[in-house]
Structure formats: C-alpha cells, structure tokens
Amino acid sequence: MDGEGPIVVMGAGLSGLAAATLLARAGREVHVHDIRADSGARFDGDFQALENWSMDADFFDQLETWGFDSTSFKSTSFSVVDLIHPDDEVTQAKTDGVAYRIVERGTSDHTIDQAFKRMAIEAGATLHYKSRIDEKDADIVACGPKDTSALALGEIFRTSHPNHIAFQLNDKLAPGAYSYLIIIDGVGLICTCLWRKQKKSERFLNECIATYQRLYPDIDMEPIKRVGGKGDFTLNGFYTVPETGQHFVGESGGLQDFMWGFGMRMAVWSGVLAAQEMLGGPSYDKEVRRQLLPYVQTSVANRWLMNRVGDRMFKRMCVRWMKDQDRSGDGLRWIGRLFRPSLLKRLVYATTSPFMLERGSGPTKPKRLPFRAAKPRDAWEQSEAALAVKARWEAARRSGGHTSFESRDGEAHETEATLA
Ligand SMILES: Cc1cc2nc3c(=O)[nH]c(=O)nc-3n(C[C@H](O)[C@H](O)[C@H](O)COP(=O)(O)OP(=O)(O)OC[C@H]3O[C@@H](n4cnc5c(N)ncnc54)[C@H](O)[C@@H]3O)c2cc1C
C-alpha cells in the first residue's frame, strides 16, 4: 500500500474485478487471486436480478460513468413483474421504465462475471485462479461470504415458455424471505430463499416448484440442475482496517441488502470506491459510510421488520403495493420507498440492530446477522405434488443433472461442485 507497488486483490468476483480494472487502467500492477477455478464459479449459471427501484440513479448509467461496458454481458430487462401474494393471488407490478434486469452468474461467456473478468484482463490486471493467499497479504479483500446468514436454493430447467418473471411472498415456502421464477430465452429458474435455518431444506424448493406449477400450468419444465448458495450479512466496524489500510469490499465488506439479498450493485460500487482511494481519491471508508451505508442500515431495519412478520403482513404489503400503483401509476414507487433511507428507518435501525446482530471476529470488527432458528410452523411434510417434483429431479440427476449444493445432516451446504 505504498502508492506505487503491486496491488493484491483477494477474490475475482464482481467487487474485486471492478477494483482491479480501474487500478490496472490507471497503470498500477494488479494481481487478483481466487481460490476457485474461474470468476463466477461460485454461482453455476443461475440468474440474478438487478433491481432498479432502490436508488434514483440507474445502475447501468453508473456502470458507464465508472468506465464499465454494460453491454458486455447479457441482460434482460423487465418492466412488469408478477407479484404472488401469500394467498396465491397474482397481481402485476408495472412501470414505464426498467423494473428489473436479469443477468446470469457463472462461467459462460455471456455472464456478468466473465464480462468483468474480460474487462480486468484487457485493463492489464493479472488473474491467478486456484490461488490461495493469506488475507493479511491482500490490499483489497473481495472474497464474498465467510459465514451463513441465509440460504438460496433453486432449480434450473428448460422450458418453451416465453420470458417471464414472478416474485412471491410466502412465509411457508420461503421462510422470512421470498421466492422467484425467472424465465429467459428457454431457460427457467425457480428459487427459494431461507432466512431461517431448516432441516431438509430441499423440501422448500420442491414445494415451491409445485406451487409455481399449480399457478402457471402452461409452463413446461425439464430440470437441468439445482443451484444454491449462502449469503453472509454483516455490518462492519471498519471498511478500511486502520492498522493495515486493507479495504474490504462487496460481500466481504458486508455491503449488500439485508432484507432481500441484493448485492451485485454494491459489490461493483464498493470496488470502484476502493480503487478511487488507491488512485488518490477520497477515503474509501468515508465514502462507503456516505454513499452505501445508509442503504445498508435501511435494509437492516427492513430485515428486523421482516423477521417479525408472517403471511398476514406479507399480504398487507402486497395490497398496499398494488394500491399505491393504482394511485400513482407506477409499480416501483412503493417498493422504492421501502428501500430508501428515512428517519423512521434510521430509528428502527438504531434501536433494533444492537439486539439483532451478533458480534463477529475479524479485522473489520463485524456484527453478523445470525442464521435464525426455524419456527414451529416450518415443520411440515411435503405435498404429493412436491414429492412428484422431487422424483422428477431425482430422475434428472440420474441422467446427468448435477447439484451445486447438497444435504448433509439435513442442512444445505455449498459443495465442491461449485468449485470445479
Ligand atoms: C443464490 C444467491 C442469489 C443471489 N441473488 C442476487 C440477486 O438476485 N441480485 C443481487 O444483486 N444479488 C444477489 N445475490 C448476492 C450477490 O451475489 C453478492 O452480493 C455479490 O456476488 C457479491 O459480490 P462479491 O464481489 O462480494 O463476491 P463474489 O462475486 O461472490 O466474488 C467473491 C469471489 O471471491 C472468491 N473467494 C472466496 N474465498 C476466497 C479466498 N479465500 N481467497 C480468494 N478468493 C476467494 C470466490 O471464489 C469468488 O470468485 C445472491 C447471492 C446468492 C448466494
């Protein structure tokens, strides 16, 4: 960190590659080390959403301003999203602009991960895969989750159904969280997120798929693989470690949305801020606190509220969302307000975060969102339809479908398959 020597980045994901690209373009020697075999290997081809409601600026405009080519990866925009209420009523949130952009994560050429990898290489950064370094030797720590606060499990399938996207609030199928359906160009993903730790986690995915099949009988599904991963939600005492000057970016820096797990935007953004400081710009720590932390704190307040509600409140949220759309003509206004900082959210954050977060260890002095215990209502047996989904997946697995998580001791984990 002497201002001229080589810069070491730990993690070749979105945050690390964003920082590496800007630093290398400015003429610095940059080495990025990743324990996996490639960028994006953590995700194995799943779709992720870039929401476009939480901030005034459009993320793709930001990317261009920072010097990243937003056309160098495939993205599919949606202005209409099906909103599935907990009682299975389906309504639609609509906007004139872009509500969501869907990108693919993984190692295929058109993924956002590979686009950022290409930009880093073109800028002159050197990438070292399957390379393990000591965290203490990194100038920028960008290695994603350490611990588990929540889990997402999904099935990817082939379908002839046109592009579609649906978002479901249902505390039985996605405890404390949400599930979603995304179909892009003949490939679909149904995913459920678990914000409470469960036994036999895959039953949530089976039941979820069965529910989508019931709600959308015209969607044909031929399973390809099952994917998943963990999310780590921390609020850090430091974004730059005072003793070493190391910058923690992206998920390693706790920079993602505690309520629903959106993290890609803050990953890139924080990588940019870290690079800017290293090129003589303003303090990374200060800029994170000014530009990103208010949103993270708002999301902590939202997570506290989410932890306290169930389907009755989810239904009320859906109804309010739709009423606001009827009044304002814009399906993004209500949800946008939920994500934006406000005095009320600041108060909720200040009073609840000391009780909700646990002290963790590490140089950034993190406070971690624990993976909450299951509730009695999370114990249920799968329906016949869910068992049929399970049987269909098992047949697909026997004929070559792989899974990037597996159940061990009744608990889902990432496996070496994602590392391959
Ligand atoms: C299943 C799932 C679905 C998600 N869906 C969404 C979504 O729809 N929208 C959204 O915005 N966000 C979503 N997120 C969150 C988003 O993926 C993360 O916030 C974002 O990828 C974080 O970027 P990052 O650069 O911090 O980490 P990553 O992009 O994950 O990169 C971290 C890199 O560090 C490497 N690494 C790990 N350990 C080490 C080590 N010891 N040494 C060196 N390298 C290491 C990893 O191999 C990886 O390449 C989702 C997360 C999960 C798990």
The ligand as a MOL file (V3000), in Angstrom:
LIG
                    3D

  0  0  0     0  0            999 V3000
M  V30 BEGIN CTAB
M  V30 COUNTS 53 58 0 0 0
M  V30 BEGIN ATOM
M  V30 1 C -28.0320 -17.7470 -4.5180 0
M  V30 2 C -27.7830 -16.2660 -4.4820 0
M  V30 3 C -28.6180 -15.4200 -5.1870 0
M  V30 4 C -28.3690 -14.0450 -5.1930 0
M  V30 5 N -29.1970 -13.2450 -5.9130 0
M  V30 6 C -28.9070 -11.9350 -6.0350 0
M  V30 7 C -29.7100 -11.1080 -6.8580 0
M  V30 8 O -30.6950 -11.5540 -7.4490 0
M  V30 9 N -29.3510 -9.8140 -7.0030 0
M  V30 10 C -28.2490 -9.2780 -6.3820 0
M  V30 11 O -27.9480 -8.0870 -6.5580 0
M  V30 12 N -27.5040 -10.0470 -5.5610 0
M  V30 13 C -27.7920 -11.3480 -5.3830 0
M  V30 14 N -27.0150 -12.1380 -4.5710 0
M  V30 15 C -25.9020 -11.5170 -3.8580 0
M  V30 16 C -24.7100 -11.3050 -4.7860 0
M  V30 17 O -24.4300 -12.4920 -5.4750 0
M  V30 18 C -23.4800 -10.9110 -3.9680 0
M  V30 19 O -23.7900 -9.8260 -3.1280 0
M  V30 20 C -22.3160 -10.4890 -4.8750 0
M  V30 21 O -21.9700 -11.5060 -5.7680 0
M  V30 22 C -21.1390 -10.1590 -4.0080 0
M  V30 23 O -20.0510 -9.8330 -4.8360 0
M  V30 24 P -18.5920 -10.0210 -4.2850 0
M  V30 25 O -17.6480 -9.4840 -5.2640 0
M  V30 26 O -18.5170 -9.5150 -2.9000 0
M  V30 27 O -18.4780 -11.5720 -4.2000 0
M  V30 28 P -18.4760 -12.6410 -5.4010 0
M  V30 29 O -18.9410 -12.0440 -6.6620 0
M  V30 30 O -19.1430 -13.8370 -4.8930 0
M  V30 31 O -16.9560 -12.9700 -5.5420 0
M  V30 32 C -16.1760 -13.4750 -4.4940 0
M  V30 33 C -15.0100 -14.2080 -5.1120 0
M  V30 34 O -14.0590 -14.4860 -4.0940 0
M  V30 35 C -13.5900 -15.8060 -4.2540 0
M  V30 36 N -13.0920 -16.2910 -2.9670 0
M  V30 37 C -13.7720 -16.8050 -1.9160 0
M  V30 38 N -12.9370 -17.0990 -0.9150 0
M  V30 39 C -11.6960 -16.7670 -1.3290 0
M  V30 40 C -10.4040 -16.8370 -0.7500 0
M  V30 41 N -10.2060 -17.3220 0.4800 0
M  V30 42 N -9.3470 -16.4080 -1.4840 0
M  V30 43 C -9.5050 -15.9260 -2.7290 0
M  V30 44 N -10.7170 -15.8270 -3.3310 0
M  V30 45 C -11.8020 -16.2300 -2.6470 0
M  V30 46 C -14.7840 -16.5680 -4.7750 0
M  V30 47 O -14.3730 -17.7150 -5.4620 0
M  V30 48 C -15.4250 -15.5450 -5.6970 0
M  V30 49 O -14.9470 -15.6350 -7.0140 0
M  V30 50 C -27.2700 -13.5080 -4.4800 0
M  V30 51 C -26.4550 -14.3560 -3.7380 0
M  V30 52 C -26.7050 -15.7250 -3.7180 0
M  V30 53 C -25.8360 -16.6260 -2.9050 0
M  V30 END ATOM
M  V30 BEGIN BOND
M  V30 1 1 1 2
M  V30 2 1 2 3
M  V30 3 2 2 52
M  V30 4 2 3 4
M  V30 5 1 4 5
M  V30 6 1 4 50
M  V30 7 2 5 6
M  V30 8 1 6 7
M  V30 9 1 6 13
M  V30 10 2 7 8
M  V30 11 1 7 9
M  V30 12 1 9 10
M  V30 13 2 10 11
M  V30 14 1 10 12
M  V30 15 2 12 13
M  V30 16 1 13 14
M  V30 17 1 14 15
M  V30 18 1 14 50
M  V30 19 1 15 16
M  V30 20 1 16 17
M  V30 21 1 16 18
M  V30 22 1 18 19
M  V30 23 1 18 20
M  V30 24 1 20 21
M  V30 25 1 20 22
M  V30 26 1 22 23
M  V30 27 1 23 24
M  V30 28 2 24 25
M  V30 29 1 24 26
M  V30 30 1 24 27
M  V30 31 1 27 28
M  V30 32 2 28 29
M  V30 33 1 28 30
M  V30 34 1 28 31
M  V30 35 1 31 32
M  V30 36 1 32 33
M  V30 37 1 33 34
M  V30 38 1 33 48
M  V30 39 1 34 35
M  V30 40 1 35 36
M  V30 41 1 35 46
M  V30 42 1 36 37
M  V30 43 1 36 45
M  V30 44 2 37 38
M  V30 45 1 38 39
M  V30 46 1 39 40
M  V30 47 2 39 45
M  V30 48 1 40 41
M  V30 49 2 40 42
M  V30 50 1 42 43
M  V30 51 2 43 44
M  V30 52 1 44 45
M  V30 53 1 46 47
M  V30 54 1 46 48
M  V30 55 1 48 49
M  V30 56 2 50 51
M  V30 57 1 51 52
M  V30 58 1 52 53
M  V30 END BOND
M  V30 END CTAB
M  END
